[in-house]
Amino acid sequence: MIYDIHIFVCTNERKNSPRKSCGEEHGLLLIEKLKAAFQKYNISGKIRIQKSGCLGICDLGPTLAIYPEGTFYVNVQPEDVDELVYSHFIQKQALQRLLLLKHPKEVV
């Protein structure tokens, strides 16, 4: 199925690893908060908000990817979700303070 809005939230966990992982921070809580914010703002359409495996940038904090545009937000905290949804989906403006401007692996 093709979605109007498809959000992947990293819920990857690295048990007993010194590396940071999004899932251990609060990936599942972000999914709950996103769903609640979409209901609060009455955003409708073909929408899917789901868990994902590692998005490859866990060192930048809890990460989510929004498709079809391919926008990535990093270091997303539960208290950021309402502002993020309002800014990105209601105002149609990226939330700059959480926006990943360039994937770290692309930096030369």
C-alpha positions as a LaTeX table, in Angstrom:
\begin{tabular}{lrrr}
\hline
Residue & $x$ (\AA) & $y$ (\AA) & $z$ (\AA) \\
\hline
Met1 & 0.00 & 0.00 & 0.00 \\
Ile2 & 1.15 & 3.52 & $-0.73$ \\
Tyr3 & 0.73 & 5.92 & 2.17 \\
Asp4 & 0.24 & 9.68 & 2.11 \\
Ile5 & 2.38 & 9.82 & 5.26 \\
His6 & 4.65 & 6.99 & 6.33 \\
Ile7 & 6.71 & 7.49 & 9.48 \\
Phe8 & 9.41 & 5.08 & 10.57 \\
Val9 & 10.54 & 5.35 & 14.18 \\
Cys10 & 13.76 & 3.59 & 15.10 \\
Thr11 & 13.11 & 1.11 & 17.90 \\
Asn12 & 16.37 & $-0.78$ & 17.49 \\
Glu13 & 17.89 & $-2.07$ & 20.73 \\
Arg14 & 21.49 & $-3.06$ & 21.31 \\
Lys15 & 21.41 & $-5.01$ & 24.55 \\
Asn16 & 24.64 & $-4.87$ & 26.54 \\
Ser17 & 26.36 & $-2.61$ & 24.03 \\
Pro18 & 28.21 & 0.61 & 24.76 \\
Arg19 & 26.65 & 2.15 & 21.62 \\
Lys20 & 23.54 & 4.25 & 22.03 \\
Ser21 & 20.32 & 2.89 & 20.56 \\
Cys22 & 17.03 & 4.62 & 19.84 \\
Gly23 & 14.77 & 1.84 & 21.09 \\
Glu24 & 16.32 & 1.77 & 24.50 \\
Glu25 & 15.84 & 5.51 & 24.84 \\
His26 & 12.13 & 5.74 & 23.97 \\
Gly27 & 11.35 & 4.64 & 20.43 \\
Leu28 & 8.04 & 2.97 & 21.33 \\
Leu29 & 6.93 & 5.98 & 23.36 \\
Leu30 & 7.57 & 8.20 & 20.32 \\
Ile31 & 5.20 & 6.03 & 18.27 \\
Glu32 & 2.46 & 6.41 & 20.88 \\
Lys33 & 3.00 & 10.17 & 21.07 \\
Leu34 & 2.97 & 10.53 & 17.27 \\
Lys35 & $-0.31$ & 8.65 & 16.97 \\
Ala36 & $-1.85$ & 10.80 & 19.71 \\
Ala37 & $-0.67$ & 14.02 & 18.03 \\
Phe38 & $-2.11$ & 12.96 & 14.67 \\
Gln39 & $-5.46$ & 12.39 & 16.39 \\
Lys40 & $-5.22$ & 15.67 & 18.30 \\
Tyr41 & $-4.66$ & 17.64 & 15.09 \\
Asn42 & $-7.17$ & 15.53 & 13.16 \\
Ile43 & $-4.66$ & 14.69 & 10.45 \\
Ser44 & $-6.21$ & 12.14 & 8.14 \\
Gly45 & $-5.39$ & 10.20 & 5.02 \\
Lys46 & $-3.46$ & 7.01 & 4.41 \\
Ile47 & $-1.11$ & 7.23 & 7.38 \\
Arg48 & 1.23 & 4.66 & 8.85 \\
Ile49 & 3.41 & 5.18 & 11.91 \\
Gln50 & 5.55 & 2.15 & 12.60 \\
Lys51 & 8.62 & 0.70 & 14.25 \\
Ser52 & 11.75 & 0.31 & 12.22 \\
Gly53 & 15.11 & $-1.27$ & 12.69 \\
Cys54 & 18.25 & 0.80 & 12.85 \\
Leu55 & 18.24 & 3.84 & 10.59 \\
Gly56 & 22.02 & 4.07 & 10.84 \\
Ile57 & 22.37 & 7.24 & 12.89 \\
Cys58 & 21.71 & 6.16 & 16.46 \\
Asp59 & 24.58 & 8.32 & 17.73 \\
Leu60 & 22.40 & 11.33 & 16.92 \\
Gly61 & 19.65 & 10.19 & 19.25 \\
Pro62 & 16.17 & 8.80 & 18.70 \\
Thr63 & 15.51 & 9.05 & 14.98 \\
Leu64 & 12.45 & 9.08 & 12.78 \\
Ala65 & 12.08 & 9.19 & 9.01 \\
Ile66 & 9.08 & 10.64 & 7.21 \\
Tyr67 & 8.18 & 9.48 & 3.74 \\
Pro68 & 7.50 & 10.03 & 0.92 \\
Glu69 & 9.72 & 13.14 & 1.22 \\
Gly70 & 12.54 & 11.40 & 3.09 \\
Thr71 & 12.83 & 13.86 & 5.97 \\
Phe72 & 14.83 & 12.65 & 8.96 \\
Tyr73 & 14.54 & 14.05 & 12.48 \\
Val74 & 17.13 & 13.22 & 15.14 \\
Asn75 & 17.39 & 13.43 & 18.92 \\
Val76 & 13.59 & 13.43 & 19.09 \\
Gln77 & 12.33 & 13.48 & 22.66 \\
Pro78 & 8.76 & 12.66 & 23.74 \\
Glu79 & 8.15 & 16.31 & 24.62 \\
Asp80 & 9.11 & 17.32 & 21.02 \\
Val81 & 6.47 & 15.26 & 19.26 \\
Asp82 & 3.53 & 17.68 & 19.48 \\
Glu83 & 5.64 & 20.58 & 18.16 \\
Leu84 & 7.11 & 18.37 & 15.42 \\
Val85 & 3.72 & 17.19 & 14.19 \\
Tyr86 & 2.25 & 20.69 & 14.28 \\
Ser87 & 5.22 & 22.24 & 12.47 \\
His88 & 5.75 & 19.51 & 9.86 \\
Phe89 & 2.17 & 18.48 & 9.07 \\
Ile90 & 0.01 & 21.50 & 9.93 \\
Gln91 & 2.32 & 24.42 & 9.13 \\
Lys92 & 4.14 & 22.42 & 6.41 \\
Gln93 & 7.53 & 23.57 & 7.74 \\
Ala94 & 10.32 & 21.30 & 8.90 \\
Leu95 & 11.17 & 21.61 & 12.58 \\
Gln96 & 14.69 & 22.93 & 12.04 \\
Arg97 & 16.12 & 22.21 & 15.48 \\
Leu98 & 15.57 & 18.44 & 15.05 \\
Leu99 & 16.09 & 18.18 & 11.31 \\
Leu100 & 18.93 & 16.06 & 9.96 \\
Leu101 & 20.38 & 18.23 & 7.21 \\
Lys102 & 22.90 & 15.74 & 5.88 \\
His103 & 23.45 & 12.10 & 6.70 \\
Pro104 & 26.76 & 11.81 & 8.63 \\
Lys105 & 27.97 & 9.05 & 6.29 \\
Glu106 & 27.64 & 11.47 & 3.35 \\
Val107 & 29.98 & 13.99 & 4.93 \\
Val108 & 33.37 & 13.90 & 3.22 \\
\hline
\end{tabular}
